[in-house]
Amino acid sequence: MPNISLRGIDDPTLGRIKASAKRRKISVNRLIIDTLRTQFGAAEDGFDDLDDLAGKWTDAQAREFEAAVAPFGEIEPGLWAAEPRTPHAADPSRSASKLAKGKRR
């Protein structure tokens, strides 16, 4: 496999690359290869999931998230008090067989 030399990377960019590699617990080389594959790899290499996020939250962050989304699990009784009425409800007295007979005339 060929090698590539990168020249001219400014210090702030290099610092962000190193910090990202450290956060992911991979080498700078692996980070750059993964990034290049993501940007320029073949279409079949497009599998993406959330593995990089798994286990990254602290307990406090997880509790904060759970508290923030808890209201979405609650049902408002007032919204379910009356049965919804649809303005274009089918007429139950007109069955499919009756409709089909009417078309044959």
Secondary structure as UniProt FT lines:
FT   HELIX           11..24
FT   HELIX           28..40
FT   HELIX           43..45
FT   TURN            51..55
FT   HELIX           59..69
FT   HELIX           70..73
FT   HELIX           77..80
FT   TURN            87..88
FT   TURN            92..93
FT   HELIX           96..104
//
